[in-house]
Amino acid sequence: MSSENFLKNLNPPQLEAVMHIEGPLLILAGAGSGKTRVLTHRIAHLMNQGLAPEQVLAVTFTNKAAGEMRERVERLLSVPLNGFWISTFHSTCLRILRREGQNLGLPRDFIILDEKDSLGLIRKAIADFNLNEEAYPPKQIEYRIDRAKGDGKGPEEFTDPEFSASTTFGKIYAHYQELLREAKGLDFGDLLIMTVELFRKCPDVLIRYQSQFRHVLVDEYQDTNRVQYDFLKLLCRSHQNLCVVGDEDQSIYGWRGADLRNILDFERDFPKARVIRLEQNYRSTKRIIAAASALIAKNRLRKGKKLWTARAEGHPIFSISSRNERYEASAVASLVENLLSKDRTNAQSRLIEDELSRRRIAYQLVGGLRFYERKEIKDAISYLRASLNPEESLSLRRIINVPARGIGKSVIGKVEEIGSERGLSFATALRAGREEKLFSPAAERKLDVFFQILNKFHTYCVSEPFPEALHRILKESGYLGNLENERTEEARARLENLGELINAARDFWERNEGGILEYLDQAALVSDIDELEGASRTVKLLTLHNAKGLEFPVVIIAGLEDNLLPHLHSSHDEEELEEERRLFYVGVTRAKDRLFLFQARERRFFGVPSFSRPSRFLADIPKEFVEVIVQP
């Protein structure tokens, strides 16, 4: 047994969590309480107790986290960990199925389909039933199938009346599974659901893995879904040596299928479980911790913790109310400029990005594309450009079949072939093909309809204020309706981004900065800025979801209004409302030293001004922790 001097760096609850060896263990790790330190030290301690690396399974949610955890354990032990299973759920299950999948009839050379490949098979399943993609949007069906698999449900057992085996949706799901089998493929959801099926159908296989993995550790347990829970419970059924680390107050992925009950009901599912709370926060000031604790105490679905910190009281939390979203963006940029000189949703980032660009302040959008680089924004800009000039090949090529209007790969391939042979642009080759009757009558009819629409859009652009023209184009092209029909989180975010693009056009128009061409030039310049010269530090722009797991000396949260946070779609459901409060809590607890909370009294939605109310969550923070500033 090697020296365990590394344990001296742990506080008493952390040490207790590391030293508890036998039986189920729930570690409730408050924000900034050192959960990764506990996990890595526990793994090192287990191996010092005589366990071989291959007898420990550690599961994380990202490959990056798995790699970092392995490195930290190896540093603690000063030896390489050959044979140590530390990976994501999907990687772990893939490894098991590669070894054991023949028990379920899986071919040894089965392939893993990515999201794009899966979507292609769903489109084929829809087409095989002679269904219209507008009535059955592939992205929506993909989302619902993925949620079904996350709940551990196949087509034959799905009980949702809108999505059972007897409905069209259920039939598409079943046929999609048939197409997967024909392709010798599994999607990501299958990796988990089939491993659970393997364990249930093949007890000898399950016993072998239960014997191998004497201890199982899981990070971010509050983010697990039902099929991941089933996998863990089966794997640990014999020895019960399951250690899970999580924080119910940071459960913010219900819309992805995360099941909060997994952590709330842990002691019911594992009656002999030990529960240890990590409540000392090493990140934030006393004032920030007190404000966060008061905020999250309003939630009913929680186990409860009493966070504390040895840090100083710290600066006041500032709550700033601005006249509208433009004033808010300007105030945020001024604050950033001031702070640098001294030392939530993606859609909201656009105004702040514009302000930072104008002031030559370098910024990095974390976990996503810059506003003007997003697909839906590029599509909308391309519609404007093609409407103004149908000879603009790049834009025409981008939107000719977006949304799908039957001008498919055969037509586009023929145009590209003509262009390649004759050295013509896409637009010129398309015109030549039509003049020479090189397309089928059906394709020609669809092209006629498309160019009639484009001519109508051209009229809008030259005769109407371009913000109105943009809105009409997006609506009459079917682009907005297509996203509305998807009814997925991704589609909702894209709609919000398009609404913000219309707001941006309205801002530009009202400032009399020019017409549609000048606006398109500005959009091109903003999207072309990757890094601004001369800046030594970079502001991070990110959503609250992407902020989880990070920390910053200064945190600025903008858009703290009802219908944004909490989101309009979550305001009337108590459980969804609690998840929105947890999302705000995550944002607040990212702050180490300074916290600024911004809201606007008026905000545009699709170009239309609307009065806003401060987020109801602001009232959950006691007044003694906050200084309120109302800007004129």
C-alpha positions in Angstrom: 0.0 0.0 0.0 1.5 3.3 -1.0 1.5 6.5 1.0 -1.8 8.4 1.2 -0.4 11.8 2.1 -2.7 13.3 -0.6 -5.6 12.8 1.8 -4.3 15.5 4.1 -5.7 18.1 1.7 -9.3 17.1 2.3 -11.7 18.8 4.6 -13.6 16.4 7.1 -16.7 15.7 4.9 -14.5 15.2 1.8 -12.3 12.8 3.8 -15.4 11.0 5.1 -16.7 10.5 1.5 -13.3 9.2 0.3 -12.9 6.7 3.2 -16.4 5.2 3.1 -15.8 2.1 1.1 -18.6 -0.5 1.3 -22.2 0.1 0.3 -24.0 2.8 -1.6 -22.9 6.4 -1.2 -24.6 9.6 -2.2 -22.3 12.6 -2.1 -24.4 15.8 -2.3 -21.8 18.2 -3.6 -22.8 21.9 -3.4 -21.6 24.4 -5.9 -17.8 25.0 -5.7 -17.4 22.3 -3.0 -14.6 20.3 -4.6 -16.6 17.3 -6.0 -13.9 16.4 -8.6 -11.3 16.4 -5.9 -13.4 13.9 -3.9 -14.0 11.6 -6.8 -10.3 11.5 -7.8 -9.1 11.0 -4.3 -11.7 8.3 -3.7 -10.5 6.4 -6.8 -6.9 6.7 -5.7 -7.8 5.5 -2.2 -9.7 2.5 -3.6 -6.7 1.4 -5.5 -4.4 1.9 -2.5 -6.8 -0.5 -0.7 -5.8 -3.2 -3.2 -8.3 -2.9 -6.0 -6.9 -3.4 -9.5 -7.6 -0.5 -12.0 -9.9 -2.8 -14.1 -12.1 -3.4 -11.0 -13.2 0.3 -10.8 -15.6 1.9 -13.3 -15.9 5.7 -13.2 -18.6 7.3 -15.4 -18.6 10.9 -16.5 -20.6 12.9 -19.0 -17.9 14.1 -21.4 -14.7 12.6 -22.8 -12.8 15.7 -21.7 -13.9 15.2 -18.1 -12.9 11.5 -18.2 -9.5 12.4 -19.5 -8.9 15.0 -16.9 -10.0 12.7 -14.1 -7.7 10.0 -15.3 -4.7 12.4 -15.3 -5.5 13.6 -11.8 -5.7 10.1 -10.4 -2.5 9.1 -12.0 -0.8 12.2 -10.5 -2.1 11.2 -7.1 -0.8 7.7 -7.4 2.3 8.5 -9.5 1.6 5.5 -11.7 -0.2 5.0 -15.0 -3.7 3.5 -14.7 -3.7 0.7 -17.3 -7.0 -1.1 -17.5 -8.9 1.6 -15.6 -12.4 2.1 -17.0 -13.2 5.8 -17.0 -15.4 7.1 -19.7 -18.8 8.4 -20.6 -21.9 6.2 -20.4 -22.0 5.8 -24.2 -18.3 4.8 -24.4 -18.7 2.3 -21.6 -21.7 0.7 -23.2 -20.1 0.6 -26.6 -17.1 -1.2 -25.1 -19.4 -3.8 -23.5 -21.5 -4.3 -26.7 -18.4 -4.8 -28.8 -17.5 -7.7 -26.5 -21.0 -9.1 -25.8 -23.3 -7.9 -28.5 -23.5 -11.2 -30.3 -25.7 -12.4 -27.4 -28.3 -10.0 -28.7 -27.7 -10.9 -32.4 -25.6 -7.8 -33.0 -23.0 -8.2 -35.8 -19.4 -7.8 -34.6 -18.8 -5.0 -37.1 -21.9 -2.9 -36.2 -21.5 0.8 -36.9 -22.4 3.8 -34.8 -24.6 6.4 -36.5 -24.1 10.0 -35.7 -26.9 12.5 -35.5 -26.8 13.3 -39.3 -26.9 9.6 -40.2 -29.8 8.9 -37.8 -31.7 11.8 -39.3 -31.2 10.4 -42.8 -32.7 7.1 -41.7 -35.7 8.9 -40.1 -36.3 10.7 -43.3 -36.3 7.4 -45.2 -38.7 5.9 -42.6 -41.0 8.9 -43.2 -40.7 8.5 -47.0 -41.4 4.8 -46.8 -44.8 5.5 -45.3 -45.4 8.2 -48.0 -45.7 10.9 -45.4 -45.1 14.6 -45.8 -42.1 15.9 -43.8 -44.0 19.2 -43.1 -46.6 17.2 -41.2 -44.0 14.9 -39.7 -40.8 17.0 -39.2 -37.8 14.7 -39.1 -36.0 16.7 -36.4 -39.0 16.5 -34.1 -39.3 12.8 -34.6 -35.6 12.3 -34.0 -35.9 14.3 -30.7 -38.9 12.3 -29.5 -37.3 8.9 -30.4 -34.1 10.0 -28.5 -36.3 10.9 -25.5 -38.1 7.6 -25.7 -34.8 5.7 -25.7 -33.6 7.8 -22.8 -36.6 6.6 -20.9 -35.7 3.1 -21.8 -38.8 2.6 -24.0 -38.9 1.0 -27.4 -41.7 1.5 -30.0 -43.8 -1.3 -28.6 -43.9 0.0 -25.0 -44.2 3.7 -25.5 -47.3 4.8 -23.7 -47.7 8.5 -24.8 -51.0 8.5 -26.7 -49.4 10.7 -29.3 -46.4 8.3 -29.7 -47.5 4.7 -29.1 -46.9 1.7 -31.3 -50.4 2.1 -32.8 -49.9 5.6 -34.0 -48.0 6.9 -37.0 -45.2 8.3 -34.8 -44.8 4.9 -33.2 -44.8 3.1 -36.6 -42.0 5.5 -37.8 -40.0 4.7 -34.6 -40.4 0.9 -35.3 -39.5 1.2 -38.9 -36.5 3.4 -38.0 -35.3 0.6 -35.8 -35.7 -1.9 -38.7 -33.6 0.4 -40.9 -30.9 0.6 -38.2 -30.8 -3.2 -38.2 -30.5 -3.4 -42.0 -27.7 -0.9 -41.8 -26.0 -3.0 -39.1 -26.1 0.2 -37.0 -26.9 1.6 -33.6 -27.6 5.2 -32.7 -26.4 6.8 -29.4 -29.6 5.9 -27.6 -29.3 2.2 -28.6 -25.9 1.9 -26.9 -27.5 2.4 -23.5 -30.9 0.7 -24.1 -29.3 -2.4 -25.7 -26.7 -2.7 -22.9 -29.6 -2.8 -20.4 -31.4 -5.3 -22.5 -28.2 -7.4 -22.6 -27.9 -7.4 -18.8 -31.6 -8.4 -18.4 -31.6 -11.1 -21.0 -28.1 -12.6 -20.3 -27.7 -13.0 -16.5 -24.3 -14.7 -16.9 -23.0 -11.6 -18.8 -24.4 -9.3 -16.0 -22.8 -11.5 -13.3 -19.4 -11.3 -15.1 -19.5 -7.5 -15.2 -20.8 -7.2 -11.6 -17.8 -9.3 -10.5 -15.4 -7.3 -12.5 -16.5 -3.8 -11.4 -16.3 -4.0 -7.6 -16.9 -0.3 -7.3 -18.8 2.1 -9.6 -18.5 5.9 -9.4 -20.7 8.4 -11.2 -20.2 12.1 -11.7 -23.1 14.6 -12.2 -25.6 12.0 -11.1 -28.4 14.6 -11.2 -28.1 14.6 -15.0 -28.7 10.9 -15.5 -31.8 9.7 -17.4 -33.9 6.6 -16.7 -32.0 4.2 -18.9 -28.7 5.3 -17.3 -30.2 4.7 -13.9 -31.3 1.2 -15.0 -27.8 0.4 -16.2 -26.3 1.4 -12.9 -28.8 -0.3 -10.8 -28.3 -3.6 -12.6 -24.5 -3.3 -12.6 -24.4 -2.7 -8.8 -27.3 -5.0 -7.8 -25.1 -7.7 -6.2 -22.5 -5.6 -4.3 -24.3 -2.2 -3.9 -20.9 -0.4 -4.2 -22.3 2.6 -6.1 -20.9 6.0 -5.3 -22.8 8.9 -7.0 -21.8 12.5 -6.8 -24.3 15.2 -7.7 -26.3 18.3 -6.8 -30.0 18.4 -7.2 -29.8 22.2 -7.1 -27.8 22.1 -10.4 -30.1 19.8 -12.3 -30.8 21.9 -15.4 -31.2 19.3 -18.2 -34.8 18.0 -17.8 -35.5 19.0 -21.4 -32.8 16.5 -22.5 -34.3 13.7 -20.4 -32.4 14.1 -17.2 -34.6 12.6 -14.4 -34.3 14.5 -11.1 -35.9 11.6 -9.3 -32.7 9.6 -9.7 -31.0 11.7 -7.1 -34.0 12.7 -5.0 -35.0 9.0 -4.5 -31.5 7.5 -4.1 -32.1 6.4 -0.5 -35.4 4.8 -1.4 -33.7 2.9 -4.2 -30.7 2.0 -2.1 -32.0 1.7 1.5 -28.5 1.2 3.0 -27.1 4.4 1.4 -24.9 6.7 3.3 -25.5 10.4 2.4 -22.6 12.9 2.8 -23.1 16.6 2.1 -20.2 18.8 0.8 -21.3 22.3 2.0 -18.1 24.3 2.1 -17.8 26.5 -1.0 -14.3 27.4 -2.0 -15.3 29.7 -4.9 -17.6 32.6 -3.9 -17.8 35.4 -1.3 -20.2 35.2 1.6 -22.6 37.6 0.0 -22.9 35.6 -3.2 -23.3 32.3 -1.3 -26.0 33.8 1.0 -27.9 35.2 -2.0 -27.7 31.9 -3.9 -28.8 29.9 -0.9 -31.9 32.1 -0.3 -32.7 31.8 -4.0 -32.6 28.0 -4.3 -34.4 27.5 -0.9 -37.6 28.5 -2.7 -37.5 25.2 -4.6 -39.6 22.3 -3.2 -37.8 19.5 -5.1 -34.5 19.3 -3.3 -32.8 17.5 -0.5 -31.2 20.6 1.0 -27.8 21.8 1.8 -26.4 24.7 3.9 -23.6 26.2 1.8 -21.0 28.2 3.6 -17.6 29.8 2.8 -14.6 31.0 4.7 -14.1 33.8 2.2 -14.9 37.5 3.1 -18.2 39.2 2.8 -17.3 40.6 -0.6 -18.8 43.3 -2.9 -22.6 44.0 -3.1 -24.5 42.3 -5.8 -25.8 44.9 -8.3 -29.2 44.6 -9.9 -29.4 47.1 -12.9 -32.7 47.9 -14.6 -32.3 49.5 -18.1 -34.8 51.2 -20.3 -34.7 48.6 -23.1 -32.4 45.9 -24.5 -30.3 48.4 -26.4 -29.6 50.3 -23.2 -29.0 47.1 -21.4 -26.4 46.0 -24.0 -24.7 49.3 -23.8 -24.6 49.2 -20.0 -23.2 45.7 -20.0 -20.5 46.7 -22.5 -19.6 49.8 -20.5 -19.4 47.7 -17.3 -17.0 45.3 -19.1 -14.9 48.2 -20.4 -14.7 49.6 -16.9 -13.8 46.3 -15.3 -11.1 45.5 -17.9 -9.6 48.9 -17.5 -9.3 48.2 -13.8 -7.9 44.9 -13.8 -29.0 33.2 -21.1 -30.1 32.7 -24.2 -28.1 32.6 -27.4 -30.5 35.1 -29.0 -29.7 37.7 -26.3 -26.0 37.7 -27.1 -26.5 39.5 -30.4 -26.8 43.1 -29.0 -23.9 42.5 -26.5 -21.8 41.0 -29.3 -22.5 44.1 -31.4 -21.6 46.5 -28.6 -18.4 44.7 -27.7 -17.4 44.7 -31.4 -18.0 48.4 -31.7 -15.8 49.1 -28.6 -13.1 46.8 -29.9 -13.4 44.5 -26.8 -12.3 40.9 -27.6 -14.9 38.3 -26.8 -15.3 34.5 -27.2 -18.7 32.8 -27.5 -18.4 29.7 -25.4 -20.3 26.6 -26.3 -21.8 28.0 -29.5 -21.4 30.0 -32.7 -21.4 33.7 -32.8 -24.8 35.1 -33.6 -24.3 35.9 -37.3 -22.6 32.5 -37.9 -25.6 30.4 -36.8 -27.3 28.4 -39.6 -30.7 30.1 -39.3 -29.1 33.5 -39.3 -27.0 32.7 -42.4 -30.1 31.3 -44.1 -32.1 34.4 -43.4 -29.3 36.7 -44.6 -29.1 34.5 -47.7 -32.8 35.0 -48.4 -32.3 38.7 -48.3 -29.3 38.6 -50.6 -31.0 36.2 -53.1 -34.2 38.3 -53.0 -32.3 41.4 -53.9 -30.1 39.7 -56.5 -31.1 36.2 -57.8 -27.7 36.0 -59.5 -25.9 35.9 -56.1 -24.8 32.3 -56.4 -23.8 31.5 -52.8 -27.0 32.7 -51.3 -29.1 31.1 -54.0 -27.4 27.8 -53.6 -28.0 28.0 -49.8 -31.7 28.6 -49.8 -33.0 27.0 -53.0 -34.3 24.0 -51.0 -34.5 25.5 -47.5 -37.0 24.7 -46.2 -37.5 21.6 -48.4 -39.5 22.4 -51.5 -38.7 19.4 -53.7 -35.6 20.9 -55.4 -33.4 18.1 -54.3 -30.0 16.6 -54.8 -30.6 15.6 -58.4 -31.5 19.1 -59.5 -28.7 20.7 -57.5 -26.2 18.1 -58.7 -27.2 18.7 -62.3 -26.7 22.5 -61.9 -23.3 21.9 -60.3 -22.4 19.6 -63.2 -23.3 22.2 -65.8 -21.3 24.8 -63.8 -18.3 22.6 -63.6 -18.3 21.6 -67.3 -18.8 25.2 -68.5 -17.0 27.2 -65.8 -20.3 28.9 -64.7 -21.5 30.1 -61.4 -24.4 28.3 -59.7 -26.9 31.0 -60.7 -25.7 31.1 -64.3 -25.6 27.3 -64.6 -29.1 27.1 -63.2 -30.4 29.7 -65.7 -28.6 27.8 -68.6 -30.2 24.5 -67.5 -33.6 26.0 -67.5 -33.2 27.7 -70.9 -31.9 24.4 -72.4 -34.7 22.3 -70.9 -32.3 20.1 -69.0 -34.5 19.5 -66.0 -37.5 17.2 -65.8 -41.0 18.8 -66.1 -41.6 18.2 -62.4 -38.4 19.8 -61.4 -39.0 22.7 -63.7 -42.4 23.4 -62.1 -40.8 23.5 -58.7 -38.1 25.9 -59.9 -40.9 28.1 -61.4 -42.6 28.3 -58.1 -39.4 29.1 -56.3 -38.5 32.0 -58.6 -42.0 33.3 -58.4 -41.6 33.4 -54.6 -38.2 35.1 -55.0 -39.6 37.7 -57.3 -42.3 38.5 -54.7 -39.6 38.8 -52.1 -37.7 41.2 -54.3 -40.8 43.4 -54.4 -40.9 43.4 -50.5 -37.2 44.4 -50.3 -37.5 47.4 -52.6 -40.9 48.6 -51.5 -41.1 48.0 -47.7 -38.9 48.9 -44.7 -36.4 46.0 -44.7 -37.3 44.8 -41.2 -40.8 44.1 -42.3 -39.6 42.6 -45.6 -37.3 40.3 -43.6 -40.2 39.1 -41.4 -42.5 38.5 -44.4 -39.8 36.6 -46.2 -39.1 34.3 -43.3 -42.8 33.7 -42.8 -43.9 33.3 -46.5 -40.9 31.1 -47.4 -42.1 28.6 -44.8 -38.9 28.9 -42.8 -40.6 30.1 -39.6 -43.5 27.6 -39.9 -41.1 24.7 -40.5 -39.3 25.5 -37.2 -42.6 26.0 -35.4 -43.7 22.5 -36.6 -40.6 20.8 -35.2 -41.5 21.7 -31.6 -38.0 20.8 -30.3 -35.8 22.8 -28.0 -33.3 23.4 -30.9 -36.1 24.7 -33.1 -37.4 27.0 -30.4 -33.8 28.4 -29.9 -33.6 29.0 -33.7 -36.9 30.8 -33.7 -35.7 33.1 -30.9 -32.5 33.8 -32.8 -34.5 34.8 -35.9 -36.7 37.0 -33.7 -33.5 38.7 -32.5 -32.3 39.1 -36.1 -35.5 41.0 -36.9 -34.9 43.1 -33.8 -31.4 43.8 -35.0 -32.8 44.9 -38.4 -35.3 47.2 -36.6 -32.5 48.7 -34.5 -30.5 49.5 -37.6 -33.4 50.9 -39.4 -34.5 53.2 -36.5 -30.9 54.5 -36.1 -31.0 55.6 -39.8 -27.7 53.8 -40.4 -28.8 52.9 -44.0 -30.9 50.5 -46.0 -30.9 46.8 -46.6 -27.5 46.8 -48.4 -25.8 48.7 -45.6 -27.3 46.3 -43.1 -26.1 43.3 -45.0 -22.6 44.8 -45.1 -22.7 45.3 -41.3 -23.8 41.7 -40.7 -20.9 40.5 -42.9 -18.4 42.6 -41.0 -19.6 41.4 -37.6 -19.6 37.8 -38.6 -16.1 38.2 -40.0 -14.6 39.3 -36.7 -12.9 36.3 -35.0 -10.5 38.1 -32.7 -10.1 41.9 -32.2 -6.5 43.1 -32.2 -4.8 44.7 -29.3 -6.9 43.1 -26.5 -5.0 41.2 -23.9 -8.1 39.7 -22.2 -11.2 38.1 -23.6 -14.8 38.4 -22.4 -16.6 35.1 -22.4 -20.2 35.1 -23.7 -22.2 32.0 -22.9 -25.6 30.7 -22.0 -26.4 29.7 -18.4 -26.5 26.1 -19.5 -23.0 26.3 -20.9 -21.8 28.0 -17.7 -22.3 24.9 -15.6 -19.0 23.6 -14.3 -17.2 26.9 -14.9 -16.2 29.8 -12.6 -15.3 33.4 -13.2 -14.1 36.4 -11.1 -17.0 38.5 -12.4 -20.3 37.2 -13.7 -22.9 39.4 -15.6 -26.3 37.9 -16.2 -28.5 39.8 -18.6 -32.1 39.4 -19.6 -33.4 38.7 -16.1 -37.1 39.2 -17.0 -40.2 37.0 -16.8 -40.7 35.1 -20.1 -36.9 35.0 -20.5 -35.9 33.6 -17.1 -38.1 31.9 -16.3 -38.9 31.2 -19.9 -42.4 31.7 -21.2 -42.8 28.0 -21.9 -41.9 27.1 -18.3 -43.8 29.7 -16.3 -47.0 27.7 -15.7 -45.5 24.3 -14.8 -44.2 24.1 -11.2 -41.5 21.5 -11.9 -40.2 23.4 -15.0 -40.3 26.6 -13.0 -38.1 25.0 -10.4 -35.6 24.0 -13.1 -35.5 27.5 -14.4 -34.7 28.7 -10.8 -32.0 26.1 -10.7 -30.6 27.5 -13.9 -30.4 31.0 -12.4 -28.8 29.5 -9.3 -26.1 27.9 -11.5 -25.4 31.3 -13.0 -25.2 33.0 -9.6 -22.8 30.4 -8.2 -20.4 30.8 -11.1 -19.3 34.1 -9.6 -16.2 34.2 -7.4 -16.0 38.0 -6.5 -18.5 40.1 -8.4 -22.1 39.6 -9.6 -24.2 41.9 -11.8 -27.8 41.2 -12.7 -29.3 43.1 -15.6 -32.9 43.4 -16.8 -34.6 45.6 -19.4 -38.0 47.3 -18.9 -38.8 47.0 -22.5 -37.7 44.4 -25.1 -38.5 43.7 -28.7 -39.8 40.3 -29.8 -39.7 39.9 -33.6 -39.3 43.6 -33.9 -42.3 44.5 -31.7 -41.7 46.4 -28.4 -43.1 44.8 -25.3 -43.0 45.9 -21.7 -41.0 43.5 -19.5 -41.3 42.6 -15.8 -38.2 41.8 -13.7 -37.7 38.1 -13.3 -39.7 36.8 -10.3 -36.5 35.0 -9.2 -34.9 38.4 -8.3 -37.4 38.7 -5.5 -36.1 35.4 -4.1 -32.8 37.2 -3.2 -33.0 39.1 0.1 -32.8 42.9 -0.4 -29.9 43.2 2.0 -27.6 41.5 -0.4 -28.5 43.6 -3.5 -28.0 47.2 -4.5 -30.6 48.2 -7.1 -29.8 50.7 -9.9 -32.6 52.0 -12.1 -31.1 53.6 -15.2 -33.2 56.4 -16.9 
